[in-house]
Amino acid sequence: MTRDVGAVSQRDFGDPSPPYVIGLTGPIASGKSTVADMLRQRGAEVIDADRVYRCLLAPESTLWQRVVERFGPKILRSDGEIDRAKLAEIVFADSQALADLDRITHPMVVDEIRARITQADAQVIVLEAVKLAQSGLASDVDALWFITADLTTRFARLMARSGLDEASARARIAAAPSTVPEGDEVDAIIDNSGDLASTASAVDDAWRAVLLELRQEKPKHPVPAQKENS
């Protein structure tokens, strides 16, 4: 592997503020986490929006209380944890319920992600989120990468990793966004339908563009804390 597609660290470019943020988005089961792992190997710090959501959903937390208030105690397990599978069954079968969940969760998740970006030590941050644009986080990234895969591949991946039946898998794919909203500029499109070598090659090409922009020192987004006050 050449130096141009190798790992990046703060020693390569000094310690600028803010960090360079790559937003990874794309339809469900397109392989965003696979690409995120490749970027982690190159020295980036990954913030996974779904993991942030799960952390904020701890029993008795503010988000937990608001979700339980909306969907009722039927979504709780015996240990007080929210049964995410049961909650998913509800929201992916009811578009209004899904919209309500997004309305409750997005502001708190976005605030936490922005705080983590501000506190990060890495030169490059990767923000992985299926609803990155829809939550308003597209304005927080310097480069927006859209990860895609053909529908057959996505369907097979989703069923294999989640143990869903065919109807449930189709409902989740239909409910999740499959394109970037009109008006949001995409800097790289990575097709993750094939083998890992093909995906890695596409990642390397997009990564070179990031390294070039870092060397030119032209970040496009303001410090996250500034956006919160705007």
C-alpha positions in Angstrom: 0.0 0.0 0.0 1.4 3.4 -0.9 1.8 6.3 1.6 -1.0 8.2 -0.1 -3.5 5.6 1.0 -1.8 4.8 4.3 -2.8 5.7 7.8 -3.1 9.4 8.9 -2.2 10.7 12.3 -1.9 14.1 13.9 1.8 14.0 13.3 1.2 14.1 9.6 -0.6 17.4 9.5 -0.1 19.0 12.9 -3.1 19.4 15.2 -5.6 21.6 13.4 -9.0 22.5 14.8 -11.6 21.3 13.9 -10.9 17.8 12.7 -11.8 16.7 9.2 -15.1 14.9 9.2 -16.2 12.3 6.7 -19.9 11.5 6.8 -20.7 7.9 5.8 -24.3 7.3 4.8 -26.3 5.0 2.6 -29.2 2.6 2.7 -29.5 0.0 5.3 -27.2 -3.1 4.9 -25.1 -1.3 2.2 -21.9 -1.9 4.2 -21.3 1.4 5.9 -19.6 -0.3 8.8 -17.3 -2.2 6.5 -16.1 1.1 5.0 -15.8 2.7 8.5 -13.6 -0.2 9.6 -11.3 0.4 6.6 -11.1 4.1 7.5 -10.3 3.2 11.1 -7.4 1.1 9.9 -6.1 4.3 8.2 -6.1 6.2 11.4 -9.6 7.7 11.5 -11.8 7.8 14.6 -15.3 6.4 13.9 -18.4 7.7 15.5 -21.3 5.3 14.9 -24.7 7.1 15.3 -26.5 3.9 16.1 -24.0 3.2 19.0 -24.5 6.7 20.3 -28.2 6.1 20.2 -27.9 2.9 22.2 -25.7 4.6 24.8 -28.2 7.3 25.3 -31.0 4.8 25.6 -29.8 3.4 28.9 -32.5 2.7 31.4 -33.9 5.7 33.2 -32.0 8.1 30.9 -33.8 11.1 29.5 -34.0 9.5 26.1 -35.2 6.2 27.6 -38.0 8.1 29.5 -39.2 9.9 26.4 -39.2 6.7 24.2 -41.1 4.8 26.9 -43.5 7.6 27.3 -44.3 7.5 23.6 -44.4 3.7 23.1 -45.4 2.4 26.5 -44.0 -0.2 28.9 -44.7 -3.0 26.3 -41.3 -2.2 24.8 -39.4 -2.9 28.0 -37.6 -6.1 28.9 -37.7 -7.5 32.5 -34.4 -5.8 33.3 -35.7 -2.3 32.3 -33.8 -2.2 29.0 -35.8 -1.2 25.9 -36.3 -4.2 23.7 -34.9 -2.7 20.5 -36.2 -5.6 18.4 -39.8 -5.1 19.7 -39.5 -1.3 19.2 -38.3 -1.9 15.6 -41.3 -4.1 14.9 -43.5 -1.2 15.9 -41.8 1.6 14.0 -41.0 -0.2 10.8 -44.7 -1.2 10.5 -46.0 2.3 11.1 -44.5 5.3 9.3 -45.9 7.8 11.9 -44.4 5.8 14.8 -41.0 5.9 13.0 -41.4 9.6 12.5 -42.1 10.0 16.2 -39.1 8.0 17.2 -36.9 10.1 14.9 -38.3 13.3 16.3 -37.6 12.1 19.9 -34.1 10.7 19.2 -32.5 12.8 16.6 -31.9 16.0 18.6 -30.3 14.2 21.5 -28.1 12.0 19.3 -27.0 14.9 17.2 -26.0 16.9 20.3 -24.0 14.0 21.6 -22.3 13.4 18.2 -21.3 17.1 18.0 -19.9 16.9 21.5 -17.8 13.9 20.6 -16.5 15.5 17.5 -15.4 18.5 19.5 -13.7 16.3 22.1 -12.0 14.0 19.5 -8.2 13.8 19.3 -8.1 12.3 15.8 -7.1 14.2 12.7 -10.0 12.6 10.8 -13.4 11.7 12.2 -15.8 9.3 10.4 -19.4 9.8 11.2 -21.5 6.7 10.3 -25.3 7.2 10.1 -28.0 5.9 7.9 -30.0 9.1 8.4 -27.0 11.5 8.4 -28.6 14.0 6.1 -32.2 13.6 7.5 -31.0 14.3 11.0 -29.2 17.6 10.0 -25.7 16.3 10.4 -24.7 16.7 6.7 -23.7 20.3 7.6 -21.2 18.9 10.1 -19.1 17.0 7.6 -16.3 18.1 5.2 -16.9 15.2 2.8 -20.1 13.1 2.3 -19.6 9.5 1.2 -22.5 7.5 0.0 -22.2 3.8 0.4 -24.4 1.7 -1.8 -25.0 -1.9 -2.7 -27.6 -3.6 -5.0 -30.9 -4.5 -3.4 -30.4 -8.3 -3.6 -27.1 -8.0 -1.7 -28.6 -5.7 0.9 -31.6 -7.9 1.4 -29.4 -11.0 1.9 -27.0 -9.2 4.4 -29.9 -7.8 6.4 -31.5 -11.2 6.8 -28.2 -12.9 7.6 -27.1 -10.4 10.3 -30.4 -9.7 11.9 -32.2 -13.1 11.7 -35.3 -11.3 10.2 -37.9 -13.0 8.2 -38.4 -11.9 4.6 -41.3 -9.6 5.3 -39.6 -7.8 8.2 -36.4 -7.4 6.1 -38.4 -5.8 3.3 -40.2 -3.5 5.7 -36.9 -2.2 7.1 -35.4 -1.7 3.7 -38.5 0.2 2.5 -38.6 2.4 5.6 -35.0 3.5 5.6 -33.7 6.2 3.2 -32.0 4.9 0.1 -30.8 8.2 -1.4 -29.2 11.4 -0.2 -31.8 14.2 -0.1 -31.7 16.5 -3.1 -29.4 19.4 -2.6 -26.8 17.5 -0.5 -23.5 17.2 -2.4 -22.0 13.8 -2.4 -18.2 13.7 -2.6 -17.7 9.9 -3.1 -20.0 7.0 -4.1 -18.7 3.6 -3.0 -20.3 0.5 -4.4 -20.0 -2.2 -1.8 -21.9 -4.9 -3.7 -18.8 -6.9 -4.6 -15.8 -8.3 -2.8 -13.7 -6.5 -0.1 -10.9 -5.9 -2.5 -13.1 -3.9 -4.8 -14.5 -1.9 -1.9 -11.0 -1.2 -0.5 -9.9 0.1 -3.9 -12.8 2.5 -4.0 -12.1 3.6 -0.4 -8.5 4.2 -1.3 -9.5 6.5 -4.2 -11.8 8.6 -1.9 -9.2 8.6 0.9 -6.6 10.1 -1.5 -9.0 13.1 -2.0 -9.3 13.5 1.8 -5.5 13.5 2.3 -5.2 16.1 -0.5 -7.7 18.3 1.1 -6.0 18.0 4.5 -2.7 19.0 3.0 -4.4 22.0 1.4 -5.9 22.8 4.9 -9.3 23.8 3.6 -11.9 22.4 6.0 -15.4 23.3 4.8 -17.3 23.1 8.1 -17.0 25.3 11.2 -16.2 24.1 14.7 -19.2 21.9 15.8 -19.8 24.0 19.0 -20.2 27.1 16.7 -23.0 25.4 14.8 -24.9 24.6 17.9 -25.1 28.3 18.7 -26.1 29.3 15.1 
